[in-house]
Amino acid sequence: MSKEFQQILFCEFSREDEDSEKGPQGTGLGLVIVKRMVEKLDGEITFESQEYAGSRFHIRLPLRVVKS
């Protein structure tokens, strides 16, 4: 994804223009929903991306060990 799109990646309805025959796919809500869910669990989501090479997303959640 482009550097410009990375700035708005987690904004509602944001989609990057694609050069494919079908054009942009989806509504631009998936990552917004994921980010909100992760934040509700006191976690964080980050990513690294190289244009035309791919992206990697990282989710960190605080977990507690429960002894029974």
Backbone torsions as a table, in degrees:
resi	resn	phi	psi	omega
1	MET	NA	150.5	-177.1
2	SER	-70.1	158.7	177.3
3	LYS	-60.9	-36.9	-179.7
4	GLU	-64.7	-42.9	-179.1
5	PHE	-69.4	-31.7	178.9
6	GLN	-59.3	-28.5	-179.4
7	GLN	-69.9	-25.0	-177.1
8	ILE	-119.9	15.6	-174.1
9	LEU	-53.5	-39.3	-175.8
10	PHE	-97.0	17.6	176.6
11	CYS	-90.6	144.6	-179.6
12	GLU	-59.0	138.4	175.7
13	PHE	62.9	19.7	177.9
14	SER	-85.4	130.2	177.7
15	ARG	-141.1	140.5	178.0
16	GLU	-88.4	137.5	176.8
17	ASP	-62.8	135.5	179.1
18	GLU	-114.9	152.4	177.9
19	ASP	-91.6	14.1	-178.3
20	SER	-78.6	164.9	179.4
21	GLU	-64.0	-33.4	-177.0
22	LYS	-82.9	-17.2	-177.7
23	GLY	79.3	-169.2	-179.4
24	PRO	-61.2	139.4	179.9
25	GLN	-111.4	149.7	176.0
26	GLY	85.9	179.8	-176.4
27	THR	-102.7	-12.8	-176.7
28	GLY	83.2	24.8	-179.8
29	LEU	-112.4	-17.3	-173.5
30	GLY	-56.9	-52.4	-178.6
31	LEU	-70.4	-28.5	175.7
32	VAL	-63.3	-44.7	179.8
33	ILE	-65.1	-44.8	179.0
34	VAL	-60.1	-45.5	-179.1
35	LYS	-60.8	-43.4	179.6
36	ARG	-64.5	-40.1	178.6
37	MET	-64.6	-44.3	179.5
38	VAL	-62.3	-43.2	179.2
39	GLU	-65.6	-35.4	177.1
40	LYS	-63.2	-26.9	178.3
41	LEU	-92.9	16.6	-179.2
42	ASP	59.5	33.4	179.3
43	GLY	-109.7	-171.3	177.0
44	GLU	-143.1	150.7	176.5
45	ILE	-123.1	131.9	177.4
46	THR	-132.5	169.8	178.9
47	PHE	-152.0	161.0	170.6
48	GLU	-133.2	143.4	-174.5
49	SER	-149.1	144.3	171.2
50	GLN	-124.3	125.6	-177.2
51	GLU	-58.0	132.7	-179.4
52	TYR	68.0	5.7	179.8
53	ALA	-115.9	-32.3	179.6
54	GLY	134.4	174.8	-178.0
55	SER	-135.8	151.5	177.2
56	ARG	-129.8	128.9	179.8
57	PHE	-108.6	143.1	179.8
58	HIS	-124.8	131.2	176.2
59	ILE	-120.9	127.3	177.1
60	ARG	-117.7	127.2	179.3
61	LEU	-126.3	136.3	174.9
62	PRO	-75.5	125.3	179.3
63	LEU	-118.6	144.7	178.1
64	ARG	-112.1	141.1	176.3
65	VAL	-86.6	127.1	-179.0
66	VAL	-113.6	122.4	176.9
67	LYS	-92.5	137.0	-179.5
68	SER	-106.3	NA	NA
